[in-house]
Amino acid sequence: MTDINVCVGSLNPTKVNAVNQAFRSYFENFKVYSIKAESEVSKQPIGLRNIIDGAINRAKYSLNFLVKAKKIKCNIYGVGIEAGLAEVPKTRTGYMDFQFCAIIDENDQISLGSGITFEYPKFVINQVLYDKNTEIGDIIGNLAQNENLKNELGAISFLSKNVITRTEILTQAVICALLPFINKEVYNAKEKKENF
């Protein structure tokens, strides 16, 4: 089997671990690189469009790294992960946290996936909306007395009392983004017309 090369557009170990776990579920021979990639959106994205754009931008940087820096042109995947807030009706604060993964292959096929969503306390949302340069990871990190929380177990771990970790959420997002790539025959099938 031909080796697969994957590049993650982040140096955050939580994101890199999630990509490793997700790819390990489906592939035996793969190598994961990680680079610092710009999201080209705000530090704390708000709105689904911004979150998804950030993930896609990181994935494009990552794919470009494999093609230009590593000179690898086939069996490659650029992966971008971006988290942010999006409006959700009927919630306590009006917002929920989304973690999106974008994967791009050598044919520029893009696929998106998301992990579970959850809500932050109202004071966290108020602070982020008041100061656009504030990141939720920093607010929850201060609350948890762990400045490196976003690079470790994540805010979800603190809020769920260590039942769910950020790596688990991100692994789900990466797996969901992989679905069209691991099920090509299903996703590329032409619509079947059935007689009733």
PyMOL CGO cylinders between C-alpha atoms (Angstrom):
from pymol import cmd
from pymol.cgo import CYLINDER

trace = [
    CYLINDER, 0.00, 0.00, 0.00, 1.26, 3.47, -0.89, 0.3, 1, 1, 1, 1, 1, 1,
    CYLINDER, 1.26, 3.47, -0.89, 2.17, 5.65, 2.04, 0.3, 1, 1, 1, 1, 1, 1,
    CYLINDER, 2.17, 5.65, 2.04, -0.16, 8.53, 2.83, 0.3, 1, 1, 1, 1, 1, 1,
    CYLINDER, -0.16, 8.53, 2.83, 1.19, 11.91, 3.85, 0.3, 1, 1, 1, 1, 1, 1,
    CYLINDER, 1.19, 11.91, 3.85, -0.88, 14.22, 6.01, 0.3, 1, 1, 1, 1, 1, 1,
    CYLINDER, -0.88, 14.22, 6.01, -0.12, 17.75, 7.10, 0.3, 1, 1, 1, 1, 1, 1,
    CYLINDER, -0.12, 17.75, 7.10, -1.96, 19.50, 9.94, 0.3, 1, 1, 1, 1, 1, 1,
    CYLINDER, -1.96, 19.50, 9.94, -2.11, 23.29, 9.83, 0.3, 1, 1, 1, 1, 1, 1,
    CYLINDER, -2.11, 23.29, 9.83, -1.33, 23.68, 13.52, 0.3, 1, 1, 1, 1, 1, 1,
    CYLINDER, -1.33, 23.68, 13.52, 1.42, 23.07, 16.05, 0.3, 1, 1, 1, 1, 1, 1,
    CYLINDER, 1.42, 23.07, 16.05, -1.16, 22.51, 18.80, 0.3, 1, 1, 1, 1, 1, 1,
    CYLINDER, -1.16, 22.51, 18.80, -0.48, 18.97, 20.10, 0.3, 1, 1, 1, 1, 1, 1,
    CYLINDER, -0.48, 18.97, 20.10, -4.19, 18.39, 20.76, 0.3, 1, 1, 1, 1, 1, 1,
    CYLINDER, -4.19, 18.39, 20.76, -5.01, 18.93, 17.08, 0.3, 1, 1, 1, 1, 1, 1,
    CYLINDER, -5.01, 18.93, 17.08, -2.06, 16.85, 15.87, 0.3, 1, 1, 1, 1, 1, 1,
    CYLINDER, -2.06, 16.85, 15.87, -3.00, 13.97, 18.22, 0.3, 1, 1, 1, 1, 1, 1,
    CYLINDER, -3.00, 13.97, 18.22, -6.60, 14.08, 16.98, 0.3, 1, 1, 1, 1, 1, 1,
    CYLINDER, -6.60, 14.08, 16.98, -5.48, 13.82, 13.35, 0.3, 1, 1, 1, 1, 1, 1,
    CYLINDER, -5.48, 13.82, 13.35, -3.18, 10.91, 14.22, 0.3, 1, 1, 1, 1, 1, 1,
    CYLINDER, -3.18, 10.91, 14.22, -5.98, 9.07, 16.00, 0.3, 1, 1, 1, 1, 1, 1,
    CYLINDER, -5.98, 9.07, 16.00, -8.50, 9.64, 13.22, 0.3, 1, 1, 1, 1, 1, 1,
    CYLINDER, -8.50, 9.64, 13.22, -6.19, 8.54, 10.41, 0.3, 1, 1, 1, 1, 1, 1,
    CYLINDER, -6.19, 8.54, 10.41, -5.01, 5.53, 12.45, 0.3, 1, 1, 1, 1, 1, 1,
    CYLINDER, -5.01, 5.53, 12.45, -8.63, 4.34, 12.46, 0.3, 1, 1, 1, 1, 1, 1,
    CYLINDER, -8.63, 4.34, 12.46, -8.53, 3.84, 8.67, 0.3, 1, 1, 1, 1, 1, 1,
    CYLINDER, -8.53, 3.84, 8.67, -4.93, 3.75, 7.44, 0.3, 1, 1, 1, 1, 1, 1,
    CYLINDER, -4.93, 3.75, 7.44, -1.87, 1.73, 8.39, 0.3, 1, 1, 1, 1, 1, 1,
    CYLINDER, -1.87, 1.73, 8.39, 0.90, 3.55, 6.56, 0.3, 1, 1, 1, 1, 1, 1,
    CYLINDER, 0.90, 3.55, 6.56, 0.76, 7.30, 7.00, 0.3, 1, 1, 1, 1, 1, 1,
    CYLINDER, 0.76, 7.30, 7.00, 2.99, 10.12, 8.15, 0.3, 1, 1, 1, 1, 1, 1,
    CYLINDER, 2.99, 10.12, 8.15, 1.73, 13.27, 9.84, 0.3, 1, 1, 1, 1, 1, 1,
    CYLINDER, 1.73, 13.27, 9.84, 3.51, 16.61, 9.55, 0.3, 1, 1, 1, 1, 1, 1,
    CYLINDER, 3.51, 16.61, 9.55, 2.47, 19.71, 11.47, 0.3, 1, 1, 1, 1, 1, 1,
    CYLINDER, 2.47, 19.71, 11.47, 3.14, 23.31, 10.51, 0.3, 1, 1, 1, 1, 1, 1,
    CYLINDER, 3.14, 23.31, 10.51, 2.08, 26.72, 11.70, 0.3, 1, 1, 1, 1, 1, 1,
    CYLINDER, 2.08, 26.72, 11.70, -0.66, 27.79, 9.29, 0.3, 1, 1, 1, 1, 1, 1,
    CYLINDER, -0.66, 27.79, 9.29, -2.59, 31.03, 9.25, 0.3, 1, 1, 1, 1, 1, 1,
    CYLINDER, -2.59, 31.03, 9.25, -6.35, 30.78, 9.53, 0.3, 1, 1, 1, 1, 1, 1,
    CYLINDER, -6.35, 30.78, 9.53, -6.81, 34.27, 8.01, 0.3, 1, 1, 1, 1, 1, 1,
    CYLINDER, -6.81, 34.27, 8.01, -9.79, 34.76, 10.32, 0.3, 1, 1, 1, 1, 1, 1,
    CYLINDER, -9.79, 34.76, 10.32, -9.92, 36.39, 13.76, 0.3, 1, 1, 1, 1, 1, 1,
    CYLINDER, -9.92, 36.39, 13.76, -8.23, 34.76, 16.75, 0.3, 1, 1, 1, 1, 1, 1,
    CYLINDER, -8.23, 34.76, 16.75, -11.67, 33.94, 18.10, 0.3, 1, 1, 1, 1, 1, 1,
    CYLINDER, -11.67, 33.94, 18.10, -13.88, 33.23, 15.07, 0.3, 1, 1, 1, 1, 1, 1,
    CYLINDER, -13.88, 33.23, 15.07, -17.57, 33.98, 15.41, 0.3, 1, 1, 1, 1, 1, 1,
    CYLINDER, -17.57, 33.98, 15.41, -20.05, 32.57, 12.89, 0.3, 1, 1, 1, 1, 1, 1,
    CYLINDER, -20.05, 32.57, 12.89, -20.03, 29.28, 10.99, 0.3, 1, 1, 1, 1, 1, 1,
    CYLINDER, -20.03, 29.28, 10.99, -18.65, 30.93, 7.86, 0.3, 1, 1, 1, 1, 1, 1,
    CYLINDER, -18.65, 30.93, 7.86, -15.60, 32.28, 9.73, 0.3, 1, 1, 1, 1, 1, 1,
    CYLINDER, -15.60, 32.28, 9.73, -14.94, 28.97, 11.48, 0.3, 1, 1, 1, 1, 1, 1,
    CYLINDER, -14.94, 28.97, 11.48, -15.18, 27.00, 8.23, 0.3, 1, 1, 1, 1, 1, 1,
    CYLINDER, -15.18, 27.00, 8.23, -13.09, 29.54, 6.30, 0.3, 1, 1, 1, 1, 1, 1,
    CYLINDER, -13.09, 29.54, 6.30, -10.41, 29.29, 8.99, 0.3, 1, 1, 1, 1, 1, 1,
    CYLINDER, -10.41, 29.29, 8.99, -10.33, 25.50, 8.78, 0.3, 1, 1, 1, 1, 1, 1,
    CYLINDER, -10.33, 25.50, 8.78, -10.18, 25.52, 4.97, 0.3, 1, 1, 1, 1, 1, 1,
    CYLINDER, -10.18, 25.52, 4.97, -7.42, 28.15, 4.92, 0.3, 1, 1, 1, 1, 1, 1,
    CYLINDER, -7.42, 28.15, 4.92, -5.33, 26.07, 7.31, 0.3, 1, 1, 1, 1, 1, 1,
    CYLINDER, -5.33, 26.07, 7.31, -5.95, 22.95, 5.20, 0.3, 1, 1, 1, 1, 1, 1,
    CYLINDER, -5.95, 22.95, 5.20, -4.83, 24.78, 2.04, 0.3, 1, 1, 1, 1, 1, 1,
    CYLINDER, -4.83, 24.78, 2.04, -1.60, 25.94, 3.72, 0.3, 1, 1, 1, 1, 1, 1,
    CYLINDER, -1.60, 25.94, 3.72, -0.98, 22.37, 4.82, 0.3, 1, 1, 1, 1, 1, 1,
    CYLINDER, -0.98, 22.37, 4.82, -1.56, 20.86, 1.38, 0.3, 1, 1, 1, 1, 1, 1,
    CYLINDER, -1.56, 20.86, 1.38, 0.70, 23.50, -0.15, 0.3, 1, 1, 1, 1, 1, 1,
    CYLINDER, 0.70, 23.50, -0.15, 3.45, 22.54, 2.32, 0.3, 1, 1, 1, 1, 1, 1,
    CYLINDER, 3.45, 22.54, 2.32, 3.31, 18.91, 1.18, 0.3, 1, 1, 1, 1, 1, 1,
    CYLINDER, 3.31, 18.91, 1.18, 3.37, 19.84, -2.51, 0.3, 1, 1, 1, 1, 1, 1,
    CYLINDER, 3.37, 19.84, -2.51, 5.98, 22.62, -2.42, 0.3, 1, 1, 1, 1, 1, 1,
    CYLINDER, 5.98, 22.62, -2.42, 8.20, 21.94, 0.59, 0.3, 1, 1, 1, 1, 1, 1,
    CYLINDER, 8.20, 21.94, 0.59, 8.07, 18.15, 0.67, 0.3, 1, 1, 1, 1, 1, 1,
    CYLINDER, 8.07, 18.15, 0.67, 7.56, 17.66, -3.11, 0.3, 1, 1, 1, 1, 1, 1,
    CYLINDER, 7.56, 17.66, -3.11, 4.85, 15.07, -2.52, 0.3, 1, 1, 1, 1, 1, 1,
    CYLINDER, 4.85, 15.07, -2.52, 2.05, 15.14, -5.07, 0.3, 1, 1, 1, 1, 1, 1,
    CYLINDER, 2.05, 15.14, -5.07, -0.16, 12.09, -4.50, 0.3, 1, 1, 1, 1, 1, 1,
    CYLINDER, -0.16, 12.09, -4.50, -1.89, 10.40, -1.58, 0.3, 1, 1, 1, 1, 1, 1,
    CYLINDER, -1.89, 10.40, -1.58, -1.72, 13.64, 0.39, 0.3, 1, 1, 1, 1, 1, 1,
    CYLINDER, -1.72, 13.64, 0.39, -4.15, 15.38, 2.70, 0.3, 1, 1, 1, 1, 1, 1,
    CYLINDER, -4.15, 15.38, 2.70, -4.02, 18.91, 4.07, 0.3, 1, 1, 1, 1, 1, 1,
    CYLINDER, -4.02, 18.91, 4.07, -5.92, 19.20, 7.35, 0.3, 1, 1, 1, 1, 1, 1,
    CYLINDER, -5.92, 19.20, 7.35, -7.18, 22.36, 9.01, 0.3, 1, 1, 1, 1, 1, 1,
    CYLINDER, -7.18, 22.36, 9.01, -9.01, 22.57, 12.32, 0.3, 1, 1, 1, 1, 1, 1,
    CYLINDER, -9.01, 22.57, 12.32, -10.75, 25.70, 13.59, 0.3, 1, 1, 1, 1, 1, 1,
    CYLINDER, -10.75, 25.70, 13.59, -12.96, 26.29, 16.62, 0.3, 1, 1, 1, 1, 1, 1,
    CYLINDER, -12.96, 26.29, 16.62, -15.32, 29.16, 17.20, 0.3, 1, 1, 1, 1, 1, 1,
    CYLINDER, -15.32, 29.16, 17.20, -18.73, 30.37, 18.24, 0.3, 1, 1, 1, 1, 1, 1,
    CYLINDER, -18.73, 30.37, 18.24, -21.86, 30.33, 16.12, 0.3, 1, 1, 1, 1, 1, 1,
    CYLINDER, -21.86, 30.33, 16.12, -25.36, 31.51, 16.88, 0.3, 1, 1, 1, 1, 1, 1,
    CYLINDER, -25.36, 31.51, 16.88, -27.79, 28.79, 17.88, 0.3, 1, 1, 1, 1, 1, 1,
    CYLINDER, -27.79, 28.79, 17.88, -31.39, 29.63, 18.77, 0.3, 1, 1, 1, 1, 1, 1,
    CYLINDER, -31.39, 29.63, 18.77, -32.93, 28.54, 22.07, 0.3, 1, 1, 1, 1, 1, 1,
    CYLINDER, -32.93, 28.54, 22.07, -29.57, 28.30, 23.85, 0.3, 1, 1, 1, 1, 1, 1,
    CYLINDER, -29.57, 28.30, 23.85, -28.85, 30.11, 27.13, 0.3, 1, 1, 1, 1, 1, 1,
    CYLINDER, -28.85, 30.11, 27.13, -26.35, 32.50, 25.56, 0.3, 1, 1, 1, 1, 1, 1,
    CYLINDER, -26.35, 32.50, 25.56, -27.39, 32.41, 21.92, 0.3, 1, 1, 1, 1, 1, 1,
    CYLINDER, -27.39, 32.41, 21.92, -24.06, 30.76, 20.96, 0.3, 1, 1, 1, 1, 1, 1,
    CYLINDER, -24.06, 30.76, 20.96, -22.46, 27.33, 20.91, 0.3, 1, 1, 1, 1, 1, 1,
    CYLINDER, -22.46, 27.33, 20.91, -18.88, 26.20, 20.37, 0.3, 1, 1, 1, 1, 1, 1,
    CYLINDER, -18.88, 26.20, 20.37, -18.15, 24.39, 17.09, 0.3, 1, 1, 1, 1, 1, 1,
    CYLINDER, -18.15, 24.39, 17.09, -14.97, 22.53, 16.14, 0.3, 1, 1, 1, 1, 1, 1,
    CYLINDER, -14.97, 22.53, 16.14, -14.64, 22.14, 12.38, 0.3, 1, 1, 1, 1, 1, 1,
    CYLINDER, -14.64, 22.14, 12.38, -12.14, 20.11, 10.40, 0.3, 1, 1, 1, 1, 1, 1,
    CYLINDER, -12.14, 20.11, 10.40, -11.44, 20.66, 6.70, 0.3, 1, 1, 1, 1, 1, 1,
    CYLINDER, -11.44, 20.66, 6.70, -9.53, 18.09, 4.68, 0.3, 1, 1, 1, 1, 1, 1,
    CYLINDER, -9.53, 18.09, 4.68, -8.24, 18.73, 1.15, 0.3, 1, 1, 1, 1, 1, 1,
    CYLINDER, -8.24, 18.73, 1.15, -6.66, 16.07, -1.06, 0.3, 1, 1, 1, 1, 1, 1,
    CYLINDER, -6.66, 16.07, -1.06, -4.31, 16.40, -4.04, 0.3, 1, 1, 1, 1, 1, 1,
    CYLINDER, -4.31, 16.40, -4.04, -7.32, 16.80, -6.37, 0.3, 1, 1, 1, 1, 1, 1,
    CYLINDER, -7.32, 16.80, -6.37, -8.50, 19.85, -4.37, 0.3, 1, 1, 1, 1, 1, 1,
    CYLINDER, -8.50, 19.85, -4.37, -11.49, 17.88, -3.08, 0.3, 1, 1, 1, 1, 1, 1,
    CYLINDER, -11.49, 17.88, -3.08, -12.62, 19.48, 0.19, 0.3, 1, 1, 1, 1, 1, 1,
    CYLINDER, -12.62, 19.48, 0.19, -14.58, 17.75, 2.91, 0.3, 1, 1, 1, 1, 1, 1,
    CYLINDER, -14.58, 17.75, 2.91, -15.79, 19.17, 6.22, 0.3, 1, 1, 1, 1, 1, 1,
    CYLINDER, -15.79, 19.17, 6.22, -16.55, 17.53, 9.54, 0.3, 1, 1, 1, 1, 1, 1,
    CYLINDER, -16.55, 17.53, 9.54, -17.54, 18.75, 12.96, 0.3, 1, 1, 1, 1, 1, 1,
    CYLINDER, -17.54, 18.75, 12.96, -17.29, 17.39, 16.48, 0.3, 1, 1, 1, 1, 1, 1,
    CYLINDER, -17.29, 17.39, 16.48, -19.93, 17.79, 19.14, 0.3, 1, 1, 1, 1, 1, 1,
    CYLINDER, -19.93, 17.79, 19.14, -21.04, 21.30, 20.04, 0.3, 1, 1, 1, 1, 1, 1,
    CYLINDER, -21.04, 21.30, 20.04, -21.53, 22.74, 23.50, 0.3, 1, 1, 1, 1, 1, 1,
    CYLINDER, -21.53, 22.74, 23.50, -22.35, 25.97, 25.27, 0.3, 1, 1, 1, 1, 1, 1,
    CYLINDER, -22.35, 25.97, 25.27, -20.13, 28.18, 27.44, 0.3, 1, 1, 1, 1, 1, 1,
    CYLINDER, -20.13, 28.18, 27.44, -21.24, 30.12, 30.53, 0.3, 1, 1, 1, 1, 1, 1,
    CYLINDER, -21.24, 30.12, 30.53, -22.79, 33.50, 29.75, 0.3, 1, 1, 1, 1, 1, 1,
    CYLINDER, -22.79, 33.50, 29.75, -19.91, 35.53, 31.27, 0.3, 1, 1, 1, 1, 1, 1,
    CYLINDER, -19.91, 35.53, 31.27, -17.48, 33.82, 28.84, 0.3, 1, 1, 1, 1, 1, 1,
    CYLINDER, -17.48, 33.82, 28.84, -19.61, 34.73, 25.81, 0.3, 1, 1, 1, 1, 1, 1,
    CYLINDER, -19.61, 34.73, 25.81, -20.07, 38.30, 27.09, 0.3, 1, 1, 1, 1, 1, 1,
    CYLINDER, -20.07, 38.30, 27.09, -16.32, 38.72, 27.51, 0.3, 1, 1, 1, 1, 1, 1,
    CYLINDER, -16.32, 38.72, 27.51, -15.56, 37.40, 24.01, 0.3, 1, 1, 1, 1, 1, 1,
    CYLINDER, -15.56, 37.40, 24.01, -18.23, 39.57, 22.38, 0.3, 1, 1, 1, 1, 1, 1,
    CYLINDER, -18.23, 39.57, 22.38, -16.98, 42.64, 24.30, 0.3, 1, 1, 1, 1, 1, 1,
    CYLINDER, -16.98, 42.64, 24.30, -13.28, 42.11, 23.50, 0.3, 1, 1, 1, 1, 1, 1,
    CYLINDER, -13.28, 42.11, 23.50, -12.75, 40.56, 20.05, 0.3, 1, 1, 1, 1, 1, 1,
    CYLINDER, -12.75, 40.56, 20.05, -9.08, 39.85, 20.84, 0.3, 1, 1, 1, 1, 1, 1,
    CYLINDER, -9.08, 39.85, 20.84, -9.97, 37.55, 23.74, 0.3, 1, 1, 1, 1, 1, 1,
    CYLINDER, -9.97, 37.55, 23.74, -9.83, 33.81, 23.12, 0.3, 1, 1, 1, 1, 1, 1,
    CYLINDER, -9.83, 33.81, 23.12, -12.16, 31.46, 24.95, 0.3, 1, 1, 1, 1, 1, 1,
    CYLINDER, -12.16, 31.46, 24.95, -9.25, 29.11, 25.63, 0.3, 1, 1, 1, 1, 1, 1,
    CYLINDER, -9.25, 29.11, 25.63, -7.54, 31.86, 27.63, 0.3, 1, 1, 1, 1, 1, 1,
    CYLINDER, -7.54, 31.86, 27.63, -10.67, 32.68, 29.65, 0.3, 1, 1, 1, 1, 1, 1,
    CYLINDER, -10.67, 32.68, 29.65, -11.35, 29.05, 30.56, 0.3, 1, 1, 1, 1, 1, 1,
    CYLINDER, -11.35, 29.05, 30.56, -7.62, 28.47, 31.10, 0.3, 1, 1, 1, 1, 1, 1,
    CYLINDER, -7.62, 28.47, 31.10, -7.62, 31.25, 33.71, 0.3, 1, 1, 1, 1, 1, 1,
    CYLINDER, -7.62, 31.25, 33.71, -10.75, 29.82, 35.30, 0.3, 1, 1, 1, 1, 1, 1,
    CYLINDER, -10.75, 29.82, 35.30, -9.15, 26.35, 35.44, 0.3, 1, 1, 1, 1, 1, 1,
    CYLINDER, -9.15, 26.35, 35.44, -5.83, 27.84, 36.60, 0.3, 1, 1, 1, 1, 1, 1,
    CYLINDER, -5.83, 27.84, 36.60, -4.11, 26.22, 33.61, 0.3, 1, 1, 1, 1, 1, 1,
    CYLINDER, -4.11, 26.22, 33.61, -2.72, 28.65, 31.02, 0.3, 1, 1, 1, 1, 1, 1,
    CYLINDER, -2.72, 28.65, 31.02, -1.98, 25.76, 28.64, 0.3, 1, 1, 1, 1, 1, 1,
    CYLINDER, -1.98, 25.76, 28.64, -5.46, 24.21, 28.82, 0.3, 1, 1, 1, 1, 1, 1,
    CYLINDER, -5.46, 24.21, 28.82, -6.27, 24.79, 25.13, 0.3, 1, 1, 1, 1, 1, 1,
    CYLINDER, -6.27, 24.79, 25.13, -3.14, 22.83, 24.14, 0.3, 1, 1, 1, 1, 1, 1,
    CYLINDER, -3.14, 22.83, 24.14, -3.98, 20.01, 26.51, 0.3, 1, 1, 1, 1, 1, 1,
    CYLINDER, -3.98, 20.01, 26.51, -7.41, 18.70, 27.50, 0.3, 1, 1, 1, 1, 1, 1,
    CYLINDER, -7.41, 18.70, 27.50, -9.32, 21.81, 26.41, 0.3, 1, 1, 1, 1, 1, 1,
    CYLINDER, -9.32, 21.81, 26.41, -12.20, 23.83, 27.82, 0.3, 1, 1, 1, 1, 1, 1,
    CYLINDER, -12.20, 23.83, 27.82, -14.60, 20.92, 27.29, 0.3, 1, 1, 1, 1, 1, 1,
    CYLINDER, -14.60, 20.92, 27.29, -12.55, 18.83, 29.71, 0.3, 1, 1, 1, 1, 1, 1,
    CYLINDER, -12.55, 18.83, 29.71, -12.82, 21.48, 32.40, 0.3, 1, 1, 1, 1, 1, 1,
    CYLINDER, -12.82, 21.48, 32.40, -16.53, 22.04, 31.81, 0.3, 1, 1, 1, 1, 1, 1,
    CYLINDER, -16.53, 22.04, 31.81, -17.37, 18.31, 31.59, 0.3, 1, 1, 1, 1, 1, 1,
    CYLINDER, -17.37, 18.31, 31.59, -15.31, 17.55, 34.71, 0.3, 1, 1, 1, 1, 1, 1,
    CYLINDER, -15.31, 17.55, 34.71, -12.85, 15.47, 32.65, 0.3, 1, 1, 1, 1, 1, 1,
    CYLINDER, -12.85, 15.47, 32.65, -15.48, 13.24, 31.02, 0.3, 1, 1, 1, 1, 1, 1,
    CYLINDER, -15.48, 13.24, 31.02, -14.81, 14.60, 27.49, 0.3, 1, 1, 1, 1, 1, 1,
    CYLINDER, -14.81, 14.60, 27.49, -11.47, 15.88, 26.17, 0.3, 1, 1, 1, 1, 1, 1,
    CYLINDER, -11.47, 15.88, 26.17, -10.75, 18.24, 23.32, 0.3, 1, 1, 1, 1, 1, 1,
    CYLINDER, -10.75, 18.24, 23.32, -8.81, 15.50, 21.55, 0.3, 1, 1, 1, 1, 1, 1,
    CYLINDER, -8.81, 15.50, 21.55, -11.96, 13.35, 21.49, 0.3, 1, 1, 1, 1, 1, 1,
    CYLINDER, -11.96, 13.35, 21.49, -14.06, 16.14, 19.96, 0.3, 1, 1, 1, 1, 1, 1,
    CYLINDER, -14.06, 16.14, 19.96, -11.41, 16.94, 17.37, 0.3, 1, 1, 1, 1, 1, 1,
    CYLINDER, -11.41, 16.94, 17.37, -10.94, 13.26, 16.50, 0.3, 1, 1, 1, 1, 1, 1,
    CYLINDER, -10.94, 13.26, 16.50, -14.68, 13.07, 15.78, 0.3, 1, 1, 1, 1, 1, 1,
    CYLINDER, -14.68, 13.07, 15.78, -14.43, 16.15, 13.55, 0.3, 1, 1, 1, 1, 1, 1,
    CYLINDER, -14.43, 16.15, 13.55, -11.50, 14.69, 11.59, 0.3, 1, 1, 1, 1, 1, 1,
    CYLINDER, -11.50, 14.69, 11.59, -13.25, 11.32, 11.16, 0.3, 1, 1, 1, 1, 1, 1,
    CYLINDER, -13.25, 11.32, 11.16, -16.39, 13.08, 9.91, 0.3, 1, 1, 1, 1, 1, 1,
    CYLINDER, -16.39, 13.08, 9.91, -14.30, 15.06, 7.41, 0.3, 1, 1, 1, 1, 1, 1,
    CYLINDER, -14.30, 15.06, 7.41, -12.67, 11.81, 6.25, 0.3, 1, 1, 1, 1, 1, 1,
    CYLINDER, -12.67, 11.81, 6.25, -16.00, 10.13, 5.42, 0.3, 1, 1, 1, 1, 1, 1,
    CYLINDER, -16.00, 10.13, 5.42, -16.06, 11.02, 1.68, 0.3, 1, 1, 1, 1, 1, 1,
    CYLINDER, -16.06, 11.02, 1.68, -12.42, 9.91, 1.32, 0.3, 1, 1, 1, 1, 1, 1,
    CYLINDER, -12.42, 9.91, 1.32, -12.88, 6.52, 2.98, 0.3, 1, 1, 1, 1, 1, 1,
    CYLINDER, -12.88, 6.52, 2.98, -16.20, 5.89, 1.19, 0.3, 1, 1, 1, 1, 1, 1,
    CYLINDER, -16.20, 5.89, 1.19, -15.36, 7.12, -2.31, 0.3, 1, 1, 1, 1, 1, 1,
    CYLINDER, -15.36, 7.12, -2.31, -17.57, 4.55, -4.03, 0.3, 1, 1, 1, 1, 1, 1,
    CYLINDER, -17.57, 4.55, -4.03, -20.58, 5.73, -2.03, 0.3, 1, 1, 1, 1, 1, 1,
    CYLINDER, -20.58, 5.73, -2.03, -19.97, 9.48, -2.22, 0.3, 1, 1, 1, 1, 1, 1,
    CYLINDER, -19.97, 9.48, -2.22, -19.05, 9.40, -5.92, 0.3, 1, 1, 1, 1, 1, 1,
    CYLINDER, -19.05, 9.40, -5.92, -21.93, 7.12, -6.95, 0.3, 1, 1, 1, 1, 1, 1,
    CYLINDER, -21.93, 7.12, -6.95, -24.43, 8.58, -9.36, 0.3, 1, 1, 1, 1, 1, 1,
    CYLINDER, -24.43, 8.58, -9.36, -27.92, 8.94, -8.06, 0.3, 1, 1, 1, 1, 1, 1,
    CYLINDER, -27.92, 8.94, -8.06, -29.94, 5.79, -8.62, 0.3, 1, 1, 1, 1, 1, 1,
    CYLINDER, -29.94, 5.79, -8.62, -33.47, 6.15, -9.87, 0.3, 1, 1, 1, 1, 1, 1,
    CYLINDER, -33.47, 6.15, -9.87, -35.79, 3.52, -8.59, 0.3, 1, 1, 1, 1, 1, 1,
    CYLINDER, -35.79, 3.52, -8.59, -39.19, 2.62, -9.93, 0.3, 1, 1, 1, 1, 1, 1,
    CYLINDER, -39.19, 2.62, -9.93, -41.98, 2.60, -7.41, 0.3, 1, 1, 1, 1, 1, 1,
]
cmd.load_cgo(trace, "trace")
